[in-house]
Amino acid sequence: MVDINGDKKDDGIRVYEYKPDADNDTVKDKSERKYIAKLDATNKKGYDKFLKFIKENPTISGIIIENMGLVDKKQDFSQILSQIPPSIKTATLFFETNDTSSLVGLKDKHLKDIQIVTKGNNLDEAWGIDPIAFRHTDNVSFDYNVNKSPEYPSNSTPRASSIVFDTIRPAKTDSFSEIQEGFRLAYTTRKNWRIFNGSMGDGSWISRIDLSLHPELRGLKGLDLNDKVFNRLTLANSSNVFEVKASELVEQKWSRLIVKGPQKAELKFVSPVPVDTLYIKGLAKDLPNNYNAALYGLFEAGKKVFKKIYVDNEVMKETIQARQATSALGITVEVKPDNFNPSKPAEIQGPQFI
């Protein structure tokens, strides 16, 4: 097979021509042609030349990239996606690893349609999505299959399906304003897009948030959540102590982690050491109005993590201990010891996901 450059097809690149059927009444010009370029990402030769190829062939209006991350799970496609020419209007991306961070390369691209698919387990909870990737996209198509099932023969051809995302995970390169915009897209302006409906489908939302690529973010402050509740929040931390400012208890929106029903929210950490202590920094006078719900959300979500809860002095201890949230959850608050240093990491044991 020969591509439109005349190169022999040993590079994993294919070009497909699409033309309307004679009986297709939705297309007036039956001579119209569309060209889609497909790349097999396992072919390094094709990977290295794909961007140059589509730039040199402006008649190509769509791309398909297969086997992303199949051989190299850290294979970075953000540079390719960020440089696709304006002639590209559609993209179909096959991810074979849970790392979809390269999608951030699309955040400044104006596309008519994107498909995010996999031949692996499309329901794996490890999938995460950065909404900012789609801020200039008209549509994200969704074609659902159950990829993994005991009903399928072990030797059957892998089925492709749209990925079901249950976690919002902003990319490391996002600015805070881009993170804010991404949350507005997912939970407000494009909340009806299926890609933002999570595993529960139409009318629901992505119920997990992972901010671990942004250690500067200590909660949900400044993010548009549209009054939604969440069953998991993952943050980065550098020591065994997670510090919360008393004055920001309400602003950090810990009340969004109060989930009705038997399955409660979880607070998790990506940290070099296990997180086991909560330190509420500040004085009783720093506590904001109506902070009980925030306190309840923080305590309940962190109940399996925090073995100790420290405050600065006896007055603060008595104030927190007297709250309904504290008594309802059986929480014991202590005054921090004299040698307490919340910023000093405990003995490093290697990266851990807590």
C-alpha positions as CSV (number, residue, x, y, z in Angstrom):
1,M,0.0,0.0,0.0
2,V,1.3,3.5,-0.9
3,D,0.4,6.7,0.8
4,I,-0.2,10.0,-0.9
5,N,3.5,11.0,-0.4
6,G,4.5,7.9,-2.4
7,D,6.3,6.3,0.6
8,K,5.9,2.6,1.1
9,K,3.8,1.7,4.1
10,D,6.5,0.4,6.5
11,D,6.1,3.3,8.9
12,G,2.7,2.5,10.5
13,I,0.9,5.3,8.7
14,R,-2.1,4.7,6.6
15,V,-4.4,7.1,4.7
16,Y,-8.1,6.3,4.2
17,E,-10.4,8.0,1.7
18,Y,-14.1,8.4,2.6
19,K,-16.7,9.3,0.0
20,P,-20.5,9.6,0.3
21,D,-22.7,6.7,-0.9
22,A,-24.8,7.5,-3.9
23,D,-28.0,7.2,-1.9
24,N,-26.8,9.5,0.9
25,D,-29.2,12.4,0.7
26,T,-27.5,14.4,3.5
27,V,-24.5,15.1,1.2
28,K,-25.3,17.3,-1.8
29,D,-21.9,17.0,-3.4
30,K,-21.3,13.4,-4.1
31,S,-17.8,14.1,-5.3
32,E,-16.7,15.3,-1.8
33,R,-13.8,13.3,-0.3
34,K,-12.4,13.1,3.2
35,Y,-9.0,11.8,4.1
36,I,-8.1,10.4,7.4
37,A,-4.5,9.5,8.5
38,K,-4.0,6.7,10.9
39,L,-0.8,6.1,12.9
40,D,0.2,2.9,14.7
41,A,1.9,4.3,17.7
42,T,4.0,1.2,18.2
43,N,5.9,2.0,15.0
44,K,8.7,4.5,16.0
45,K,9.4,5.4,12.4
46,G,5.8,6.5,11.9
47,Y,5.7,8.2,15.3
48,D,8.7,10.3,14.4
49,K,7.3,11.4,11.0
50,F,3.5,11.6,11.6
51,L,3.3,15.3,12.4
52,K,5.4,16.3,9.4
53,F,3.3,14.0,7.2
54,I,-0.1,15.5,8.1
55,K,1.3,19.1,7.9
56,E,2.5,18.4,4.3
57,N,-0.9,17.0,3.3
58,P,-3.6,19.6,4.1
59,T,-6.3,17.5,2.5
60,I,-6.1,15.3,5.5
61,S,-8.9,16.4,7.9
62,G,-8.8,13.8,10.6
63,I,-6.4,11.6,12.5
64,I,-6.5,8.2,14.2
65,I,-3.8,7.2,16.5
66,E,-3.8,3.5,17.7
67,N,-1.9,1.7,20.4
68,M,-1.0,4.8,22.4
69,G,1.1,3.6,25.4
70,L,0.9,-0.1,24.4
71,V,4.7,-0.5,24.2
72,D,5.8,2.5,26.2
73,K,3.3,3.5,28.9
74,K,5.0,6.9,29.2
75,Q,4.9,7.6,25.5
76,D,4.2,11.3,25.2
77,F,1.8,12.4,22.5
78,S,1.2,15.9,23.8
79,Q,3.8,17.4,21.4
80,I,2.1,15.8,18.4
81,L,-1.4,16.8,19.5
82,S,-0.4,20.4,20.3
83,Q,1.1,20.8,16.9
84,I,-1.5,19.3,14.6
85,P,-2.4,21.8,11.9
86,P,-5.8,23.7,11.6
87,S,-6.8,21.4,8.8
88,I,-7.3,18.6,11.3
89,K,-10.9,18.7,12.5
90,T,-11.5,15.2,14.0
91,A,-9.4,12.9,16.2
92,T,-9.8,9.3,17.3
93,L,-7.3,8.3,20.0
94,F,-6.8,4.7,21.2
95,F,-5.3,4.6,24.6
96,E,-3.8,1.3,25.8
97,T,-2.5,2.8,29.1
98,N,-4.4,4.7,31.8
99,D,-2.2,7.7,31.3
100,T,-4.2,10.1,29.1
101,S,-2.2,13.2,30.2
102,S,-1.1,13.8,26.6
103,L,-4.7,15.0,25.8
104,V,-3.7,18.4,27.3
105,G,-1.9,19.0,24.0
106,L,-5.4,19.6,22.4
107,K,-6.4,22.4,24.7
108,D,-5.8,25.1,22.1
109,K,-7.0,23.1,19.1
110,H,-10.4,23.8,17.5
111,L,-11.8,20.4,16.7
112,K,-15.3,19.3,15.6
113,D,-15.1,15.9,17.1
114,I,-12.9,13.7,19.3
115,Q,-13.2,10.1,20.3
116,I,-11.3,8.7,23.3
117,V,-11.3,4.9,23.2
118,T,-9.5,1.8,24.3
119,K,-9.3,-1.9,23.6
120,G,-8.4,-2.5,27.2
121,N,-10.7,-2.2,30.3
122,N,-12.7,0.9,29.6
123,L,-14.2,0.8,33.1
124,D,-10.9,0.8,35.0
125,E,-11.2,3.3,37.8
126,A,-7.6,4.4,37.1
127,W,-8.7,6.4,34.1
128,G,-8.5,10.1,34.6
129,I,-9.4,13.0,32.3
130,D,-8.4,16.7,32.1
131,P,-11.4,18.7,30.9
132,I,-9.3,21.6,29.6
133,A,-8.3,19.4,26.7
134,F,-11.8,19.9,25.2
135,R,-12.3,23.7,25.8
136,H,-12.4,24.4,22.0
137,T,-13.9,21.1,20.9
138,D,-17.5,21.0,19.5
139,N,-18.2,17.4,20.5
140,V,-16.8,14.3,22.2
141,S,-18.3,11.2,20.7
142,F,-19.2,8.3,22.9
143,D,-19.6,4.7,21.7
144,Y,-20.0,2.3,24.7
145,N,-19.1,-1.4,24.8
146,V,-18.1,-3.5,27.7
147,N,-14.6,-4.5,26.7
148,K,-13.8,-7.0,29.4
149,S,-16.3,-9.8,30.2
150,P,-16.1,-13.5,31.0
151,E,-18.7,-14.0,28.3
152,Y,-16.1,-13.2,25.6
153,P,-13.8,-16.0,24.5
154,S,-10.2,-15.5,25.6
155,N,-9.0,-15.5,22.0
156,S,-11.6,-13.1,20.7
157,T,-10.7,-9.9,18.9
158,P,-10.3,-7.0,21.4
159,R,-13.3,-4.7,21.3
160,A,-12.9,-1.0,21.2
161,S,-15.0,1.3,23.4
162,S,-15.2,4.8,24.6
163,I,-13.5,5.2,28.0
164,V,-15.6,5.8,31.0
165,F,-14.0,8.4,33.2
166,D,-14.7,8.6,36.9
167,T,-11.8,10.9,37.9
168,I,-11.0,14.5,37.0
169,R,-7.2,14.8,36.9
170,P,-5.8,18.2,35.8
171,A,-2.4,17.9,34.0
172,K,0.8,19.0,35.7
173,T,1.2,21.8,33.1
174,D,-2.2,23.4,33.8
175,S,-2.3,26.8,35.3
176,F,-4.8,27.3,38.1
177,S,-7.0,29.4,35.8
178,E,-7.0,26.4,33.4
179,I,-7.9,24.1,36.2
180,Q,-10.8,26.4,37.1
181,E,-11.9,26.5,33.5
182,G,-11.7,22.7,33.2
183,F,-14.0,22.3,36.3
184,R,-16.5,24.8,34.9
185,L,-16.6,22.7,31.6
186,A,-17.0,19.4,33.4
187,Y,-19.6,20.4,36.1
188,T,-21.4,23.4,34.6
189,T,-21.2,24.5,30.9
190,R,-20.8,21.0,29.4
191,K,-22.1,18.9,32.2
192,N,-24.4,17.0,29.8
193,W,-21.6,15.7,27.7
194,R,-21.4,11.9,28.2
195,I,-17.7,12.0,28.9
196,F,-18.4,14.1,32.0
197,N,-21.2,11.9,33.3
198,G,-19.0,9.2,34.9
199,S,-19.9,5.6,35.3
200,M,-23.5,6.3,36.3
201,G,-24.3,7.8,32.9
202,D,-26.8,10.5,31.8
203,G,-27.5,13.1,34.5
204,S,-24.7,12.1,36.7
205,W,-21.1,13.5,37.0
206,I,-17.5,12.4,37.5
207,S,-17.4,11.8,41.3
208,R,-13.6,11.6,41.9
209,I,-11.1,14.4,41.9
210,D,-7.3,13.9,41.7
211,L,-5.3,17.1,42.3
212,S,-2.1,15.2,43.1
213,L,-0.1,16.6,40.2
214,H,-0.6,20.1,41.8
215,P,1.0,20.0,45.3
216,E,0.1,23.6,45.8
217,L,-3.6,22.7,45.9
218,R,-4.7,21.8,49.4
219,G,-8.4,21.3,48.8
220,L,-11.2,22.4,46.5
221,K,-10.9,26.2,47.0
222,G,-11.8,28.2,44.0
223,L,-13.2,25.3,41.9
224,D,-16.7,25.4,40.4
225,L,-18.3,22.2,41.7
226,N,-21.9,23.2,40.9
227,D,-23.1,21.9,44.3
228,K,-22.0,18.3,43.5
229,V,-20.6,15.9,46.1
230,F,-17.7,13.6,45.5
231,N,-16.6,10.2,46.9
232,R,-12.9,10.6,46.5
233,L,-10.4,13.5,46.7
234,T,-6.7,12.8,46.1
235,L,-4.1,15.3,47.0
236,A,-0.3,15.5,47.1
237,N,1.5,15.8,50.4
238,S,5.2,15.9,51.4
239,S,5.2,14.6,54.9
240,N,3.1,12.4,57.3
241,V,1.2,15.5,58.4
242,F,-1.6,17.1,56.3
243,E,-2.1,20.7,57.3
244,V,-5.3,22.6,57.0
245,K,-5.7,26.3,57.9
246,A,-8.6,26.8,60.3
247,S,-9.6,30.0,58.4
248,E,-10.0,28.1,55.1
249,L,-12.1,25.2,56.3
250,V,-15.2,26.4,54.5
251,E,-13.4,27.8,51.5
252,Q,-11.7,24.5,50.8
253,K,-15.2,23.0,50.4
254,W,-14.7,19.9,52.6
255,S,-18.5,19.7,52.9
256,R,-18.5,18.5,49.3
257,L,-17.1,15.2,50.7
258,I,-20.3,14.5,52.7
259,V,-21.9,11.6,50.8
260,K,-25.2,10.1,51.9
261,G,-25.5,6.3,51.9
262,P,-23.2,3.5,53.0
263,Q,-20.3,4.4,50.7
264,K,-18.6,7.4,52.3
265,A,-16.1,9.7,50.6
266,E,-12.4,9.0,50.9
267,L,-9.5,11.4,51.2
268,K,-6.3,10.0,49.7
269,F,-2.8,11.2,49.4
270,V,0.1,10.7,47.0
271,S,3.1,11.1,49.4
272,P,6.6,9.9,50.0
273,V,5.5,8.6,53.4
274,P,2.1,7.5,54.8
275,V,0.0,10.4,55.9
276,D,-1.4,9.7,59.4
277,T,-1.9,13.1,61.0
278,L,-4.2,16.0,60.5
279,Y,-3.1,19.4,61.8
280,I,-5.7,22.2,61.9
281,K,-3.6,25.3,62.1
282,G,-4.9,28.4,63.7
283,L,-6.8,29.8,66.6
284,A,-10.4,29.5,67.6
285,K,-11.0,33.1,66.5
286,D,-9.8,32.1,63.0
287,L,-12.6,29.6,62.5
288,P,-15.2,30.8,59.9
289,N,-18.9,30.9,60.4
290,N,-20.9,27.7,59.7
291,Y,-17.8,25.5,59.6
292,N,-19.4,22.3,61.1
293,A,-20.3,20.8,57.7
294,A,-16.8,21.4,56.4
295,L,-15.3,19.8,59.6
296,Y,-17.6,16.8,59.2
297,G,-16.6,16.3,55.5
298,L,-12.9,16.5,56.3
299,F,-13.2,14.2,59.3
300,E,-15.4,11.6,57.7
301,A,-13.4,11.4,54.4
302,G,-10.1,11.2,56.4
303,K,-11.2,8.8,59.0
304,K,-9.3,5.9,57.6
305,V,-6.2,8.0,57.2
306,F,-5.8,10.3,60.2
307,K,-4.7,8.5,63.4
308,K,-4.1,11.8,65.2
309,I,-5.7,15.2,64.9
310,Y,-3.7,18.1,66.3
311,V,-4.5,21.8,67.0
312,D,-2.5,24.7,68.3
313,N,-3.8,25.2,71.9
314,E,-6.3,24.1,74.5
315,V,-9.0,26.6,73.5
316,M,-8.9,25.4,69.9
317,K,-9.0,21.8,71.1
318,E,-12.1,22.5,73.2
319,T,-13.8,24.4,70.4
320,I,-13.3,21.7,67.8
321,Q,-14.0,18.9,70.3
322,A,-17.4,20.5,71.1
323,R,-18.6,20.4,67.5
324,Q,-21.3,18.0,66.4
325,A,-19.1,16.7,63.6
326,T,-16.4,15.7,66.1
327,S,-18.8,13.9,68.5
328,A,-20.8,12.2,65.8
329,L,-17.7,10.6,64.3
330,G,-16.0,9.8,67.6
331,I,-13.0,12.1,66.8
332,T,-10.5,12.9,69.5
333,V,-8.6,16.2,69.1
334,E,-5.2,16.8,70.8
335,V,-3.0,19.8,71.3
336,K,0.2,19.5,69.2
337,P,3.3,18.4,71.1
338,D,6.1,20.8,71.8
339,N,8.4,19.3,69.2
340,F,5.8,19.1,66.5
341,N,7.0,20.0,63.0
342,P,4.3,19.5,60.3
343,S,6.6,20.4,57.4
344,K,9.4,17.9,58.3
345,P,9.0,14.7,56.3
346,A,9.1,11.5,58.3
347,E,11.6,8.9,57.3
348,I,11.4,8.4,53.5
349,Q,10.2,4.9,52.6
350,G,9.7,5.5,48.8
351,P,6.7,6.8,47.0
352,Q,3.4,5.5,48.3
353,F,-0.2,5.9,47.3
354,I,-2.2,6.2,50.5
